[in-house]
Amino acid sequence: MKLVVAIVHSEDAGALVDALLEKEFRATRLSSSGGFLKQSNATIILGVDDAEVDEVVGIVRENCTSRTQVVNPMPPIMEPGEFFMPYPLEVEVGGATVFVLPVERFERL
């Protein structure tokens, strides 16, 4: 038994959970945030048999794609009288970070 933890972009989370449920994988979605842009993410957790890990990771790969987004960075703290105009940055968002952990014990109550 393995615990799969996938941290995905919030825009991809709904489609990912739907795809997992379609293949009869039970998943829990938790709202999270952080990272470089401090944007909202979703953490999807599910317990699966060892033989199903590759299928679950494949579903995550199909539903969580990277894309480019233009963001305006926060200006640094300035001294009085200074002027700073931040330039928009093009960054890559989306995709997924997946952790697969061994599970010592699993019970469904």
C-alpha positions in Angstrom: 0.0 0.0 0.0 1.2 3.5 -0.9 0.1 7.0 0.0 0.2 9.3 -3.1 0.4 13.0 -2.4 0.0 15.3 -5.4 0.4 19.1 -5.1 -1.3 20.6 -8.1 -2.4 24.0 -9.4 -5.9 24.8 -8.2 -7.1 25.1 -11.8 -6.1 21.5 -12.5 -7.5 20.0 -9.3 -11.1 19.6 -10.3 -10.4 17.7 -13.5 -7.8 15.6 -11.7 -10.2 14.5 -9.0 -12.9 13.8 -11.6 -10.4 11.6 -13.6 -9.4 9.7 -10.5 -13.0 9.1 -9.4 -13.8 7.9 -13.0 -11.1 5.2 -12.5 -12.6 4.4 -9.1 -9.7 5.9 -7.1 -10.9 7.6 -3.9 -9.2 10.9 -3.3 -9.2 13.7 -0.8 -8.7 17.3 -2.0 -7.2 19.8 0.4 -6.7 23.5 -0.4 -3.2 24.7 0.0 -1.0 27.6 -1.0 2.7 28.5 -1.3 5.5 28.3 -3.6 7.1 31.1 -5.6 4.0 33.0 -6.5 2.0 32.2 -3.3 -0.9 31.2 -5.4 -3.6 28.7 -4.4 -2.8 25.0 -4.9 -4.6 21.8 -4.1 -3.1 18.8 -2.4 -4.7 15.5 -3.5 -4.1 12.5 -1.3 -5.1 8.9 -1.9 -4.1 5.5 -0.7 -3.5 2.9 -3.5 -2.1 -0.6 -3.9 1.5 -0.8 -5.0 0.5 -2.0 -8.4 -1.8 1.0 -9.0 0.8 3.7 -8.3 1.9 4.0 -12.0 -1.7 4.4 -13.1 -2.4 7.1 -10.6 0.8 9.0 -11.5 -0.2 8.7 -15.2 -3.6 10.2 -14.4 -1.9 13.1 -12.6 0.4 13.6 -15.6 -2.5 13.7 -18.1 -4.5 16.2 -16.1 -1.9 18.6 -14.6 -0.1 20.5 -17.4 2.5 23.2 -17.1 1.7 26.5 -18.8 3.2 30.0 -19.0 1.7 32.9 -17.1 2.6 36.6 -17.0 2.7 38.0 -13.4 3.6 41.4 -11.9 6.1 41.0 -9.1 5.6 42.7 -5.8 7.9 45.8 -5.6 10.6 45.7 -2.9 10.3 47.9 0.2 11.5 51.3 -0.9 13.0 54.2 0.9 11.1 57.5 0.8 11.6 59.3 -2.5 12.7 56.2 -4.5 10.7 55.0 -7.5 10.6 51.4 -8.8 8.4 50.2 -11.6 8.3 46.3 -11.6 8.3 44.7 -15.0 5.9 41.8 -15.7 7.6 38.4 -15.6 6.7 35.3 -17.6 6.8 32.2 -15.3 5.8 28.6 -15.7 2.9 27.5 -13.5 0.9 24.3 -13.2 2.2 20.8 -13.4 2.4 18.6 -10.3 4.7 17.6 -7.5 4.0 14.0 -6.6 5.2 12.1 -3.5 4.7 8.3 -3.1 5.1 7.1 0.5 5.0 3.6 2.0 2.0 3.0 4.2 2.5 0.7 7.2 -1.2 0.3 8.0 -4.5 1.2 6.2 -8.0 0.8 7.5 -11.3 2.0 6.0 -13.8 2.4 8.9 
